[in-house]
Amino acid sequence: MIRSELVQKIADENPQLFQRDVERIVNTLFEEIINALADGDRVELRGFGAFSVKQRDARIGRNPRSGESVEVEAKNVPFFKTGKLLRDRLNGKA
């Protein structure tokens, strides 16, 4: 599902809301998650999962085309851990 499909589904299920308002809500939600992660905070959505930021250390990598060793800088990467409810639904338990 892409963002526009999410907006359309929410708008269809809530006819009292204008589609532009639903789009603004969805965009604000994603922006707040992005801002929190950029600040190093953790975002938890109960039953769905938790977003956090993990630090990857610098390392020596390999260029797959030439086989040459290259230095890979340390970086922060987003990490998502599923919640119990989501995990159970994916495994057919709920």
GROMACS elastic network, one bead per residue, 0.5 to 0.9 nm:
[ bonds ]
;  ai    aj funct       b0    kb
    1     4     6  0.82303   500
    1     5     6  0.60328   500
    1     6     6  0.66895   500
    2     5     6  0.53460   500
    2     6     6  0.63382   500
    2     7     6  0.88180   500
    3     6     6  0.50618   500
    3     7     6  0.62390   500
    3     8     6  0.86443   500
    3    23     6  0.87912   500
    3    26     6  0.80264   500
    3    27     6  0.86714   500
    4     7     6  0.50484   500
    4     8     6  0.61325   500
    4     9     6  0.86071   500
    4    23     6  0.80532   500
    5     8     6  0.50258   500
    5     9     6  0.60801   500
    5    10     6  0.86065   500
    6     9     6  0.51659   500
    6    10     6  0.62204   500
    6    11     6  0.85094   500
    6    23     6  0.89206   500
    6    26     6  0.82234   500
    7    10     6  0.53074   500
    7    11     6  0.60668   500
    7    12     6  0.85630   500
    7    19     6  0.72918   500
    7    20     6  0.89216   500
    7    22     6  0.60960   500
    7    23     6  0.56331   500
    7    25     6  0.89010   500
    7    26     6  0.68710   500
    8    11     6  0.50385   500
    8    12     6  0.60193   500
    8    13     6  0.86034   500
    8    19     6  0.72937   500
    8    22     6  0.83193   500
    8    23     6  0.84826   500
    9    12     6  0.50980   500
    9    13     6  0.62245   500
    9    14     6  0.86246   500
   10    13     6  0.51482   500
   10    14     6  0.61196   500
   10    15     6  0.87563   500
   10    17     6  0.89917   500
   10    19     6  0.85303   500
   10    22     6  0.70196   500
   11    14     6  0.51106   500
   11    15     6  0.60891   500
   11    16     6  0.83548   500
   11    17     6  0.64899   500
   11    18     6  0.69857   500
   11    19     6  0.55468   500
   11    20     6  0.89920   500
   11    21     6  0.88443   500
   11    22     6  0.62533   500
   11    23     6  0.85982   500
   12    15     6  0.58651   500
   12    17     6  0.89669   500
   12    19     6  0.86362   500
   13    16     6  0.89890   500
   14    17     6  0.57753   500
   14    18     6  0.85772   500
   15    18     6  0.72986   500
   15    19     6  0.87365   500
   17    20     6  0.83928   500
   17    21     6  0.65965   500
   17    22     6  0.67658   500
   18    21     6  0.52643   500
   18    22     6  0.64652   500
   18    23     6  0.87367   500
   19    22     6  0.50429   500
   19    23     6  0.61093   500
   19    24     6  0.85795   500
   20    23     6  0.50124   500
   20    24     6  0.61805   500
   20    25     6  0.86821   500
   21    24     6  0.50062   500
   21    25     6  0.62114   500
   21    26     6  0.86910   500
   22    25     6  0.50283   500
   22    26     6  0.61947   500
   22    27     6  0.85350   500
   23    26     6  0.52105   500
   23    27     6  0.60693   500
   23    28     6  0.84652   500
   24    27     6  0.51487   500
   24    28     6  0.59913   500
   24    29     6  0.85503   500
   25    28     6  0.51141   500
   25    29     6  0.61525   500
   25    30     6  0.87399   500
   26    29     6  0.51212   500
   26    30     6  0.63425   500
   26    31     6  0.85912   500
   27    30     6  0.52318   500
   27    31     6  0.60346   500
   27    32     6  0.85748   500
   28    32     6  0.60593   500
   28    33     6  0.85964   500
   29    32     6  0.52654   500
   29    33     6  0.63652   500
   29    34     6  0.87250   500
   30    33     6  0.51286   500
   30    34     6  0.61612   500
   30    35     6  0.85749   500
   31    34     6  0.50256   500
   31    35     6  0.60183   500
   31    36     6  0.85161   500
   32    35     6  0.50150   500
   32    36     6  0.60332   500
   32    37     6  0.85339   500
   33    36     6  0.51900   500
   33    37     6  0.62245   500
   33    38     6  0.85604   500
   33    42     6  0.87388   500
   33    43     6  0.66147   500
   33    51     6  0.82052   500
   34    37     6  0.52238   500
   34    38     6  0.60711   500
   34    39     6  0.86544   500
   35    39     6  0.62331   500
   35    40     6  0.87263   500
   35    41     6  0.86552   500
   36    39     6  0.51199   500
   36    40     6  0.64135   500
   36    41     6  0.51266   500
   36    42     6  0.68745   500
   36    43     6  0.70479   500
   36    52     6  0.89874   500
   37    41     6  0.52047   500
   37    42     6  0.63948   500
   37    43     6  0.74350   500
   37    51     6  0.76150   500
   37    52     6  0.63940   500
   37    53     6  0.63233   500
   37    78     6  0.75712   500
   38    41     6  0.74133   500
   38    53     6  0.82731   500
   40    52     6  0.75322   500
   40    53     6  0.63224   500
   41    51     6  0.87821   500
   41    52     6  0.67729   500
   41    53     6  0.75931   500
   42    50     6  0.70508   500
   42    51     6  0.58050   500
   42    53     6  0.72955   500
   43    49     6  0.85160   500
   43    50     6  0.55467   500
   43    51     6  0.50713   500
   43    52     6  0.64885   500
   44    47     6  0.89212   500
   44    48     6  0.80312   500
   44    49     6  0.60000   500
   44    51     6  0.63116   500
   44    52     6  0.85528   500
   44    83     6  0.89391   500
   45    48     6  0.54498   500
   45    49     6  0.54225   500
   45    50     6  0.60170   500
   45    51     6  0.84479   500
   45    83     6  0.80992   500
   46    49     6  0.62692   500
   46    50     6  0.79043   500
   46    83     6  0.68413   500
   46    84     6  0.88165   500
   46    85     6  0.84938   500
   47    82     6  0.81058   500
   47    83     6  0.50087   500
   47    84     6  0.61064   500
   47    86     6  0.61760   500
   47    87     6  0.88956   500
   48    81     6  0.87783   500
   48    82     6  0.60406   500
   48    84     6  0.74937   500
   48    85     6  0.65721   500
   48    86     6  0.54196   500
   48    87     6  0.83927   500
   49    80     6  0.68853   500
   49    81     6  0.54798   500
   49    84     6  0.77962   500
   49    85     6  0.86668   500
   49    86     6  0.75089   500
   50    79     6  0.81987   500
   50    80     6  0.56821   500
   50    81     6  0.53086   500
   50    82     6  0.64919   500
   50    83     6  0.70517   500
   51    78     6  0.69839   500
   51    79     6  0.56814   500
   51    81     6  0.66009   500
   51    82     6  0.88237   500
   52    77     6  0.85477   500
   52    78     6  0.59192   500
   52    79     6  0.51921   500
   52    80     6  0.64353   500
   52    81     6  0.82958   500
   53    76     6  0.62923   500
   53    77     6  0.56243   500
   53    79     6  0.56497   500
   53    80     6  0.86182   500
   54    75     6  0.84670   500
   54    76     6  0.56145   500
   54    77     6  0.54354   500
   54    78     6  0.63352   500
   54    79     6  0.64585   500
   55    74     6  0.72981   500
   55    75     6  0.59256   500
   55    77     6  0.64407   500
   55    78     6  0.89601   500
   56    59     6  0.87898   500
   56    73     6  0.85572   500
   56    74     6  0.54734   500
   56    75     6  0.52686   500
   56    76     6  0.59861   500
   56    77     6  0.71314   500
   57    72     6  0.86398   500
   57    73     6  0.72747   500
   57    75     6  0.67748   500
   57    76     6  0.87895   500
   58    71     6  0.74231   500
   58    72     6  0.55666   500
   58    75     6  0.74942   500
   59    70     6  0.85853   500
   59    71     6  0.60764   500
   59    72     6  0.53016   500
   59    73     6  0.67705   500
   59    74     6  0.74700   500
   60    69     6  0.65105   500
   60    70     6  0.57248   500
   60    72     6  0.58442   500
   60    73     6  0.86987   500
   61    68     6  0.85022   500
   61    69     6  0.57138   500
   61    70     6  0.51678   500
   61    71     6  0.59484   500
   61    72     6  0.61034   500
   62    65     6  0.87331   500
   62    66     6  0.82646   500
   62    67     6  0.57869   500
   62    68     6  0.56299   500
   62    70     6  0.56370   500
   62    71     6  0.82944   500
   63    66     6  0.56695   500
   63    67     6  0.50566   500
   63    68     6  0.52801   500
   63    69     6  0.62597   500
   63    70     6  0.66521   500
   64    67     6  0.53309   500
   64    68     6  0.77381   500
   65    68     6  0.81152   500
   66    69     6  0.88066   500
   72    75     6  0.88134   500
   82    85     6  0.82873   500
   82    86     6  0.63413   500
   82    87     6  0.62305   500
   83    86     6  0.54745   500
   83    87     6  0.61657   500
   83    88     6  0.86241   500
   84    87     6  0.50724   500
   84    88     6  0.59992   500
   84    89     6  0.85722   500
   85    88     6  0.51814   500
   85    89     6  0.62182   500
   85    90     6  0.86725   500
   85    94     6  0.78071   500
   86    89     6  0.51686   500
   86    90     6  0.61900   500
   86    91     6  0.86622   500
   87    90     6  0.52091   500
   87    91     6  0.63370   500
   87    92     6  0.87947   500
   87    93     6  0.86809   500
   88    91     6  0.51238   500
   88    92     6  0.62081   500
   88    93     6  0.50363   500
   88    94     6  0.59024   500
   89    92     6  0.50583   500
   89    93     6  0.57055   500
   89    94     6  0.51093   500
   90    93     6  0.77120   500
   90    94     6  0.85007   500
   91    94     6  0.81029   500
